[in-house]
């Protein structure tokens, strides 16, 4: 067990010192060793740390630090996109939701395109995974009434599936799993 951190007389921890270039590099290295990340997410993290702690010394662009980490092989945007896209597809999310998640992670079109294309190719499988989890369509015990059918359809659409795939899954009779075409 580690020793407790020192506190001020008011019981609060003292504010951490402002960052400098070396401290920013250490933060970036610690972040990439703990988390799979993209250059965009690493840049956002470093910018947030600079805002929170302040800066001491010559200005450094967080994007430059993130690019250095990528050049050193610690950050791989394409690999991150493939892993994140596959993980989301396994959870039942559709191509539209996967594309949006990867865009929000700061990935450019070139890096996220293969993961989105793979998600589009496995759209029915992914929709069926979500349907199994939520007991929709072929995994329901009885056919839903019109109100529940609309709720099930909305759940698949929110998960990023296209309307045709969502309808195909929701309209499948209980026990009759639709086959890929």
N, C-alpha and C positions, 0 to 999 in steps of 0.2 A: 504494500500500500504506500502511496506517495505521501509526502508531507503536505499539509494544507497550504494553500497559497496565502501570502500575506495580504492583509486588508488594511484599509485606512481606518482611522478612529470611528468613522461613521458606519463601518461594517462593509463598505463597498470595496471592490477590487480597484486598484489604481488603473488609470487608462493605459493601454499599451502604447509603447513609443511609436512615433510616426515611422512609416516605411521608408526605406532607401532602396537602391537598385539591388543590393545583395539580399536584403530581406524579401523583396518581391520575387527574386529568383528562387529563394528557399520556399516561399509559399507556393509558387507554381510547381516546383518539384514535389513537394509534399502532396499537393492536390492530385497530380497525375499519378503518383504512386498509389493513392487510395481509391481513385475513381476512374472508370473508363469515361473519357470525355472527348469533346471536339475542341478545335481551336476557338470556335465562337463561344462555347460555354466557359472555357478557361479564360478568355478575354473578359467576359462578363464578370466572372468571379474576381479576377485581379482588379478590375475597375471598381467593383464594390468594396473590396478591401482598402483600396486607396481612398475612396470616399469616407469610409468608416474611421480609418486611422490617420489619415492625412499623409503628407509627403514631405520628406526632408532630403534635399539635395537636387541634383540635376534631373529634370523631368524625363520619364521613361514611358513610352507607349505600351500599354498592356498587350496590344496586338503583336508588337515586336517580340515580347517575351513568349507569347503563345506560339508564334512562328518559330522561334528558336527551339522550343520544346518539340514542335513537329519535325523540324529539321534533324533533331537529335534522335528521332524515332519514338519519343515518349507519347506523342499524340498522333493518331491515325484517323483522319476524318472518314475515309472510305470504310475502314474496318468498323468504326463506331456505328456508321449508318447501317452496315450489314447486320451487326449484332443487335442493335436497337430495333431495326425493322423486323428481324426474325423473332425477337422476344415479343414484340407487340402482336405479330401475326399469330404466335402460339397462344396468346391470351384472347384471340378472337377479334382483333381490330382489323378494319379494312384499310384499303390502299389510301383513301383520302385522309384518314386519321393518322396513318403512319407518315404520309408526306408532310402533314402539318406539324407533327411532333419533331420530325427531322429538321424542318425549316426553322422551328422555334429553337432548336439546339444550335443554330448558327451554321448549318451545313449548306453549301452552295448546291445548285441544281446538279452539277456534274457528279458530286459525291452521293447525293441521295437518290438519283435516278435508278441505279440498279436495284436498290432495296425496294423502291416503289414498284418497279416493273415486276419484281418477284412477288410482291404482295398482290398485284393485279392478277398474276397467273394463278395464285392459290386463293382466290377470292372466296370460292364456294367452301373450301376446306376451313378457312378462317371463320366464315359466317356460321358454319356448322359447329365449330368449337364454342363460339359464343352461345349459340342456340342450345347446345348441350348443357352449358353452365347455367343458363337461365331457364331451361326447360321450355323452350319455344319450338313451335312447328313439329318436326318429327320426334322430338324428345318430350313433348307434352303428353299428358295422360288422356286429355280429351281435346277436341277442337275448341278453340277459343270463341267466345261471343264476339260480335263486331267491335265492341269497345276494347276488349283485351287484344284483339287482333291488331288494332291501331297502335296500342301501347307496345306490343311486340315489334311491330314494324318500325316504330319510332326508336326503339332501343337499338335495333340493327343499323338504322340510319345514323344515329348519334355515334355509333362505334366506327363509322366511316365506310360502311358498305353502300354500294350503289343500289338504286331502287329495284332494279330487276332481280338482283341476287337476294335482296331482303324479301321481296315478295315471294320468290321461289321457296325460300326457307320457311317463311311464316305460313304459306299456304299448303305446305306439305302435310299430309295426313299423319297423325301420331303413328310412329313405328315405321314409316316409309321415308327413309333417308334418300334425298335426291342424289342422283349420280352426276358426276362431272361430264360435260358434253365434249 
